[in-house]
Amino acid sequence: MSDTGKRLQKHLLLIIMLIIIYLAIVLAFLLTYGLTKNLGVIPCVFLSFAAGFAVVVLGARGFWRLAETLSERKAVAP
Amino acid sequence: MTFMLALTWASLSFLLTYFLMPLGIKLLKSRGWTGVDVHKPVKVECAESGGLIILLALSLSFLLMFLAGFLDRPGVGACLTIVSAGLVGFLDDMFTLRQRNKVLLMMLAGLPLALCYAGAGSIRLPLVGSMELGAFYYMLAIIMAVNVASNLTNMLAGFNGLEAGFAAVACCFLSIVSLTRGEWSAAFISLASLGALLAFLRYNWYPAKVFPGDSGTLMFGAIIASAAVLGGEEFLAVSLMIPAVFDFVLKMQHGKPFAQRRIYGDTRVNEAGVLSPPGYAAFSHAFMKVAPTSERRLVLLILLSEALIGVLALIMMLLLGGW
C-alpha cells in the first residue's frame, strides 16, 4: 500500500473509533434512562447525562490510546 | 414558498459577508488587529477578529427578518443571544477577558433565548421521545448549552477553516432537520448563519486571509446552541459537538489544563507544511500523531468526523424517533 493509503487508513481507524465511542455514549445514555426513569425526571436526566459523560471520558482516553498505539507502530516500522 | 424564503435569507447573509469581508480585512489590518498564522512554513500575518464582520452581516440579516415579520418570539431571543455572544467575543478580542468573566458574560448572552422559553420546556430524544424538564431546568439548560457550546467551539480552534467549517457543517445538519420539520424560525436562523459561514470560509480556508477571533468562535457556538434549542434538535446538536467535547475532555485530563500551550508550545510545522503535535493530548493532535498531516488535511478530517457523526445522529432520529 502506498504511503498516502497507509496514512488514510490510520486516520480512518481513528474516525471509526470515534464513531464507536459515540454509539457507546448514546447507548449508555439510553440504557441509564431506561433503568432510572421510575426515579423521577430530574434524577433520571441527571444520571443519564452522568452515564453518557462517563463514557465520553473513558472513550476520550481510549481514543488517545489508539492514537498513541498507531503512532508507536509507525515509529517501529522501518 | 417558505423554503424559498429560507434560501433568500441564506443568500442575503452570504452576499453581505462575502462583500463586506474584504473591506473588513483591510480595516482590521489598518487598525493593527492581526495575528501570525503559526501553522505555515513561512509565517504570515492575517487579520484577526473576522467574526466581527460575520456579526455585522448576521445582525443586518436578523434585523431584516424581524422587520419583515419572519421571526417569532423565541426566534428573536435566539438572534439576541447570537449577537450578544459575538459581542462578548469582541470584548474578549479587545481586552482578553479572564475565563471566569467570559463564562459569566456568556451566561448573560444565553439569557434572551432562555427567557423566551419561560413556560415549559422539553427536549426530544430518539427512543425516549419528549423528555419534559420543567420550566426552571429547561431555562438553566439553555443558558448552560449556550455557554458550553461557545466555549467548546472556542477550544477546538487554531487551524485555517476549522472553526467556521465546524459551525457550517453543524448549521447544514440543523437546517435540514428544521426545514423538514417546518420549524421556520430555526431554519431561517441556521440557514442565514450557514450562508454567512460559507462566505467567511472563502477567506478563512487554507491559506487564510482572516481569522475569526473569539468574536467568531464564541458566536459560532451560540449559533449551534440557539438553532438547536429553537428547532428542538438538542440530540443532533450534542452529537455534532462530540469532536469538540472530546477535545475538551482530552485537554482537561492534563495536570495543568489551561497552561498546556505555555508549557509545551504550539504545534510545530516543517518546510513541507507537515504538522507535529506538542506533547499534550487534544483531538486534533491525535490525527497529527498517527500519520504526517498537513493543516488542510487535518481540518478536512475533523470536519469529516463531525459530518459522519451527524449522519449517524440523523439515522438514529429517523429510525428511533425524535426527528
Interface residues (C-beta under 8 A of the other chain):
Chain A: K6 R7 K10 H11 L13 L14 I15 L18 I19 Y22 L23 I25 V26 L30 Y33 V41 I42 V45 V56 V57 G59 A60 R61 F63 W64 L66 A67 E68 L70 S71 K74
Chain B: L125 P126 L127 V128 M131 E132 L133 G134 Y137 S239 I242 P243 V245 F246 V249 L250 Q253 A281 H285 A286 F287 K289 V290 A291 P292 T293 L301 L304 S305 L308 I309 L312 M316
